[in-house]
Amino acid sequence: MLMVPGTERLSDAPDRSNLDSTHVTNKFGQSKMLVPSTKHNLPSQKPSLKFLIYGRTGWIGGLLGKLCEKQGIGFEYGKGRLEQRSQLVQDIKTVKPTHVFNAANVIGKPNVDWCETHRPEIIRTNVVGTLTLAEVCREHGLLMINYATGCIFSYDATHPLGSGVGFKEEDKPNFTGSFYSKTKGMVEELLREFDNVCTLRGRMPISSDLSRPGNFIKKITTHKKVIDIPNSMTVVDELLPISIEMAKRNLRGAWNFTNPGVVSHNEVLQMYKDYIDPNFKWVNFSLEEQAKVVVAERSNNELDASKLKKEFPEVLSIKDSLIKYVFEPNRKNFSSGLSSQSKNQNKSFKAYLLHSHG
């Protein structure tokens, strides 16, 4: 289960998109006057939220629905295919949403190498579909929260490994080592032309559900060998609820949607060993050795999360977030499991003694 302490707090946060004003701009340029509220202790009424979510069968899309249920936000999953414009229009007319969330994304199974041999499928959903949804939302005056990727950058001369200098939101993508990342970078550049899109660059997502196949920890704990490079990463349990708050605040443009700072593969695995499995062992190999067993190159980078941190000062650094939202809860569960297992073993042993000795 996704553990989201503080979710209720987020749902009660002030809706900064509806501050008191006598003049607002709606639907990107259409202005109208508002009657100012009276000051006679009348309860303020926030407009009810209704989210239209694409990506029902995906990891993020599924969690979004659970978060909406927890926060009491109305939502429906889109039925149309992203590349089918008429179907998207029908969804909007039927659902009448206040915001649209795009969590539909094809990345390939078992990994991103799949994209190298399925390029038309990648273009259809990740490029044509995303741009079509953005355009339909623009025409209907709707903000689209787009879950994108920060795997469009790679350490370079101006952002060297270990320097602490991260890529910012305005930086141009410099990584095209995989077809997936190449198309994602292209789409992000085009989405900059839409004033109704909030692009969230997530990276190497990690959640408290350690059994989830897409979880970065699940991946590296099942690999025979892993590289050891510091990277920016996204703790889903902490940041996904914040994406809902970003929709409430009507935030737009590109955002590095990762926890501040970086963490290396070995540091994550050491935490796993310390908190979850003291007997866990792993083997490292180099980038050159990795290149021999993968089809597409992998992105390694640090993203500058200062913009997100300024908007949400409570966001934890990547290492602190991992401990609070991932490893501490799982250590308790792991300890509880061991305790239950021990009790069951004791019961079985006592039953054996009674049976054997009358």
C-alpha positions as CSV (number, residue, x, y, z in Angstrom):
1,M,0.0,0.0,0.0
2,L,1.1,3.6,-0.6
3,M,1.8,5.2,2.7
4,V,1.0,8.9,2.5
5,P,1.1,10.5,6.0
6,G,0.1,14.1,5.7
7,T,-2.4,13.6,2.9
8,E,-5.2,15.1,4.9
9,R,-3.1,18.2,5.5
10,L,-2.5,18.6,1.8
11,S,-6.2,18.3,1.1
12,D,-6.9,21.1,3.6
13,A,-4.3,23.4,2.1
14,P,-5.6,26.8,0.8
15,D,-6.6,26.8,-2.8
16,R,-4.2,29.5,-4.1
17,S,-6.0,29.4,-7.5
18,N,-9.0,31.1,-5.9
19,L,-7.6,34.0,-3.8
20,D,-9.9,37.0,-3.2
21,S,-9.9,39.2,-6.3
22,T,-12.2,41.4,-8.3
23,H,-10.7,40.4,-11.6
24,V,-9.5,37.1,-13.0
25,T,-8.4,35.7,-16.3
26,N,-10.1,32.5,-17.3
27,K,-9.5,30.0,-20.1
28,F,-6.3,31.6,-21.0
29,G,-7.2,35.1,-21.9
30,Q,-10.9,35.5,-21.4
31,S,-11.4,38.0,-18.6
32,K,-14.5,38.5,-16.3
33,M,-15.4,40.3,-13.2
34,L,-16.1,38.6,-9.9
35,V,-18.4,40.0,-7.2
36,P,-16.2,40.4,-4.1
37,S,-17.1,38.3,-1.1
38,T,-18.8,40.0,1.8
39,K,-17.1,40.2,5.2
40,H,-20.0,39.0,7.3
41,N,-18.5,35.6,8.4
42,L,-20.2,33.8,5.6
43,P,-18.5,30.4,4.9
44,S,-16.2,30.5,1.9
45,Q,-17.1,27.9,-0.7
46,K,-14.4,26.4,-2.8
47,P,-15.3,25.1,-6.2
48,S,-15.6,21.3,-6.1
49,L,-12.7,19.5,-7.8
50,K,-13.2,16.8,-10.4
51,F,-10.2,15.0,-11.9
52,L,-10.0,13.2,-15.2
53,I,-7.1,10.7,-15.0
54,Y,-5.5,8.8,-17.9
55,G,-3.4,5.8,-17.0
56,R,-5.8,3.6,-15.0
57,T,-3.8,0.4,-15.4
58,G,-0.5,2.0,-14.7
59,W,1.3,2.4,-11.3
60,I,1.0,6.2,-11.0
61,G,-2.5,6.3,-12.4
62,G,-3.7,3.7,-10.0
63,L,-2.2,5.4,-7.0
64,L,-3.7,8.8,-8.1
65,G,-7.2,7.2,-7.8
66,K,-6.5,6.0,-4.3
67,L,-5.2,9.4,-3.2
68,C,-8.3,11.1,-4.6
69,E,-10.5,8.6,-2.7
70,K,-8.6,9.4,0.5
71,Q,-8.9,13.1,0.0
72,G,-12.5,13.0,-1.1
73,I,-11.8,14.4,-4.5
74,G,-14.1,13.4,-7.3
75,F,-12.4,11.6,-10.2
76,E,-12.9,9.4,-13.2
77,Y,-10.6,7.5,-15.4
78,G,-10.5,8.4,-19.1
79,K,-11.9,5.8,-21.5
80,G,-10.4,7.3,-24.7
81,R,-7.1,6.5,-26.2
82,L,-4.7,9.4,-26.1
83,E,-4.1,9.5,-29.8
84,Q,-7.9,9.5,-30.6
85,R,-8.9,13.2,-30.4
86,S,-12.6,12.6,-30.6
87,Q,-12.5,10.1,-27.7
88,L,-10.7,12.6,-25.5
89,V,-13.3,15.3,-26.3
90,Q,-16.0,12.9,-25.4
91,D,-14.3,12.1,-22.1
92,I,-14.2,15.8,-21.2
93,K,-17.8,16.4,-22.2
94,T,-18.9,13.4,-20.1
95,V,-16.8,13.9,-17.0
96,K,-16.7,17.7,-17.0
97,P,-13.3,17.8,-15.1
98,T,-11.6,20.7,-13.4
99,H,-8.2,19.2,-14.1
100,V,-6.7,16.5,-16.3
101,F,-3.9,14.2,-15.2
102,N,-1.9,12.3,-17.8
103,A,-0.2,9.3,-16.2
104,A,-0.5,7.2,-19.4
105,N,3.0,6.3,-20.5
106,V,4.6,3.4,-22.5
107,I,8.0,2.6,-21.2
108,G,8.3,-1.1,-22.1
109,K,8.6,-4.4,-20.4
110,P,10.7,-5.8,-18.8
111,N,12.6,-2.5,-19.3
112,V,13.2,0.5,-21.5
113,D,15.1,-1.7,-24.0
114,W,11.7,-2.8,-25.4
115,C,11.2,0.7,-26.8
116,E,14.1,0.3,-29.2
117,T,12.2,-2.3,-31.2
118,H,8.7,-0.9,-30.8
119,R,9.2,2.7,-31.9
120,P,5.8,3.3,-33.6
121,E,4.0,2.3,-30.4
122,I,6.2,4.7,-28.4
123,I,5.5,7.5,-30.8
124,R,1.7,6.8,-30.9
125,T,1.2,7.1,-27.1
126,N,4.1,9.1,-25.7
127,V,4.3,11.7,-28.5
128,V,1.1,11.9,-30.5
129,G,-1.1,11.0,-27.6
130,T,0.5,13.4,-25.1
131,L,0.4,16.3,-27.5
132,T,-3.2,15.6,-28.5
133,L,-4.3,15.5,-24.9
134,A,-2.5,18.8,-24.2
135,E,-4.2,20.5,-27.2
136,V,-7.7,19.2,-26.3
137,C,-7.2,20.4,-22.7
138,R,-6.1,23.8,-24.0
139,E,-9.2,24.1,-26.1
140,H,-11.4,23.4,-23.1
141,G,-9.5,25.7,-20.8
142,L,-8.2,22.8,-18.6
143,L,-4.9,22.4,-16.8
144,M,-3.1,19.2,-17.7
145,I,-0.7,17.7,-15.1
146,N,1.7,15.6,-17.2
147,Y,3.9,13.0,-15.4
148,A,7.0,13.1,-17.5
149,T,10.6,12.0,-17.0
150,G,13.9,13.6,-15.9
151,C,15.8,10.9,-17.8
152,I,16.4,13.4,-20.6
153,F,19.7,14.6,-19.2
154,S,23.2,13.1,-18.6
155,Y,26.1,14.4,-16.6
156,D,28.3,16.7,-18.8
157,A,31.0,19.3,-18.5
158,T,28.8,21.9,-17.0
159,H,26.9,19.5,-14.8
160,P,29.7,17.1,-13.8
161,L,29.2,14.0,-11.6
162,G,29.6,14.8,-7.9
163,S,29.6,18.6,-8.4
164,G,26.2,19.3,-6.9
165,V,25.3,21.3,-10.0
166,G,22.0,20.0,-11.2
167,F,20.0,20.5,-14.4
168,K,17.3,23.2,-14.1
169,E,13.9,23.4,-15.6
170,E,15.0,25.7,-18.4
171,D,17.9,23.5,-19.5
172,K,17.6,21.8,-22.9
173,P,17.6,17.9,-22.9
174,N,21.1,16.5,-23.7
175,F,20.5,12.8,-23.5
176,T,19.3,10.7,-26.5
177,G,20.9,7.4,-25.7
178,S,17.6,5.6,-25.6
179,F,14.6,6.1,-28.0
180,Y,12.3,6.5,-25.0
181,S,14.3,9.4,-23.6
182,K,14.8,10.9,-27.0
183,T,11.0,11.1,-27.6
184,K,10.4,12.3,-24.1
185,G,12.8,15.2,-24.6
186,M,11.2,16.1,-27.9
187,V,7.7,16.2,-26.3
188,E,8.8,18.3,-23.4
189,E,10.2,20.9,-25.8
190,L,6.9,21.0,-27.7
191,L,4.8,21.2,-24.5
192,R,6.6,24.4,-23.5
193,E,4.4,26.0,-26.2
194,F,1.3,25.1,-24.2
195,D,0.4,27.5,-21.3
196,N,-2.0,24.9,-19.8
197,V,0.5,22.2,-19.0
198,C,2.4,21.3,-15.8
199,T,5.2,19.0,-16.7
200,L,6.6,16.9,-13.8
201,R,10.0,15.4,-14.4
202,G,10.2,12.3,-12.2
203,R,13.2,10.0,-12.0
204,M,13.8,6.4,-10.8
205,P,10.6,6.3,-8.8
206,I,10.7,4.6,-5.4
207,S,7.7,3.8,-3.2
208,S,7.0,1.9,0.1
209,D,5.6,-1.0,-1.9
210,L,8.8,-2.9,-2.4
211,S,7.1,-5.6,-4.4
212,R,6.1,-3.2,-7.2
213,P,8.0,-4.2,-10.4
214,G,8.5,-0.5,-11.4
215,N,9.9,0.4,-8.0
216,F,13.6,1.3,-8.4
217,I,14.5,-0.7,-5.2
218,K,12.7,-3.7,-6.6
219,K,14.7,-3.4,-9.8
220,I,18.2,-3.1,-8.3
221,T,17.7,-5.7,-5.6
222,T,16.8,-8.3,-8.3
223,H,19.7,-7.5,-10.7
224,K,22.8,-9.7,-10.7
225,K,25.0,-6.6,-10.9
226,V,24.4,-2.9,-10.5
227,I,26.3,0.3,-11.3
228,D,27.0,2.8,-8.5
229,I,26.3,6.3,-9.6
230,P,24.6,9.2,-7.7
231,N,21.2,10.1,-9.2
232,S,18.2,12.3,-8.5
233,M,15.2,10.1,-7.6
234,T,11.5,10.5,-6.8
235,V,10.0,9.1,-3.6
236,V,6.4,8.5,-4.8
237,D,4.8,8.4,-1.3
238,E,5.9,11.9,-0.6
239,L,5.7,13.6,-4.0
240,L,2.6,12.2,-5.6
241,P,0.3,13.9,-3.1
242,I,2.2,17.1,-3.8
243,S,1.3,16.8,-7.5
244,I,-2.4,17.0,-6.5
245,E,-1.6,20.1,-4.5
246,M,0.1,21.5,-7.6
247,A,-3.1,21.0,-9.6
248,K,-5.0,22.8,-6.9
249,R,-2.6,25.8,-7.1
250,N,-2.8,25.7,-10.9
251,L,0.9,25.6,-11.3
252,R,2.3,25.4,-14.8
253,G,5.5,24.9,-16.8
254,A,8.3,22.4,-16.2
255,W,9.2,21.1,-12.7
256,N,12.0,18.9,-11.6
257,F,9.8,16.4,-9.7
258,T,12.5,14.8,-7.6
259,N,13.6,15.0,-3.9
260,P,16.5,17.4,-3.4
261,G,19.9,15.9,-3.6
262,V,21.2,12.7,-5.0
263,V,21.7,9.1,-3.8
264,S,23.8,6.3,-5.3
265,H,22.8,2.8,-6.0
266,N,25.1,1.5,-3.3
267,E,23.7,3.9,-0.7
268,V,20.1,2.7,-1.5
269,L,21.2,-0.9,-1.3
270,Q,23.0,-0.3,2.0
271,M,19.8,1.2,3.4
272,Y,18.0,-1.9,2.2
273,K,20.5,-4.1,3.9
274,D,20.3,-2.1,7.2
275,Y,16.6,-1.8,7.4
276,I,15.1,-4.8,5.5
277,D,17.5,-7.7,4.9
278,P,20.8,-7.9,6.9
279,N,21.9,-10.8,4.7
280,F,21.5,-9.0,1.4
281,K,24.6,-8.8,-0.8
282,W,25.2,-7.2,-4.2
283,V,27.9,-6.9,-6.9
284,N,28.8,-3.7,-8.8
285,F,30.0,-3.3,-12.3
286,S,31.1,-0.4,-14.5
287,L,29.2,1.6,-17.1
288,E,31.3,-0.2,-19.8
289,E,30.3,-3.6,-18.4
290,Q,26.7,-2.5,-18.2
291,A,26.7,-1.3,-21.9
292,K,27.4,-4.9,-22.9
293,V,24.2,-6.3,-21.4
294,V,21.7,-3.5,-22.3
295,V,20.4,-2.4,-25.6
296,A,19.8,1.3,-24.8
297,E,22.0,3.6,-22.8
298,R,20.8,4.7,-19.3
299,S,20.4,8.3,-18.1
300,N,22.4,9.3,-15.0
301,N,22.0,12.9,-13.7
302,E,21.2,15.3,-11.0
303,L,18.2,17.6,-11.3
304,D,18.1,20.9,-9.4
305,A,15.0,20.6,-7.2
306,S,15.2,24.2,-5.8
307,K,12.1,25.4,-7.6
308,L,10.0,22.6,-6.1
309,K,11.6,23.1,-2.7
310,K,10.8,26.8,-2.8
311,E,7.1,26.1,-3.6
312,F,6.9,23.2,-1.0
313,P,9.5,23.9,1.7
314,E,8.5,20.7,3.5
315,V,9.8,18.4,0.8
316,L,12.6,16.2,2.3
317,S,16.0,15.4,0.8
318,I,16.2,12.2,-1.1
319,K,17.9,10.3,1.7
320,D,15.7,11.6,4.5
321,S,12.6,10.9,2.4
322,L,13.7,7.3,1.7
323,I,14.2,6.6,5.4
324,K,10.8,8.2,6.4
325,Y,8.6,7.0,3.7
326,V,10.2,3.7,2.5
327,F,12.6,2.1,4.9
328,E,11.2,2.9,8.3
329,P,7.7,1.7,7.5
330,N,9.0,-1.4,5.9
331,R,11.4,-2.2,8.8
332,K,8.4,-2.1,11.1
333,N,6.5,-4.4,8.7
334,F,9.5,-6.7,8.4
335,S,10.0,-6.9,12.2
336,S,6.3,-7.5,12.6
337,G,6.4,-10.3,10.1
338,L,9.3,-11.9,11.9
339,S,7.6,-11.7,15.2
340,S,4.4,-13.3,13.8
341,Q,6.5,-16.0,12.2
342,S,8.3,-16.7,15.5
343,K,5.0,-16.9,17.4
344,N,3.6,-19.4,14.8
345,Q,6.7,-21.5,15.1
346,N,6.4,-21.6,18.9
347,K,2.8,-22.6,18.6
348,S,3.7,-25.4,16.2
349,F,6.4,-26.6,18.5
350,K,4.1,-26.6,21.5
351,A,1.5,-28.5,19.6
352,Y,4.2,-31.0,18.6
353,L,5.2,-31.5,22.2
354,L,1.6,-32.0,23.3
355,H,1.0,-34.5,20.5
356,S,4.2,-36.4,21.1
357,H,4.0,-36.6,24.9
358,G,0.2,-36.9,25.4
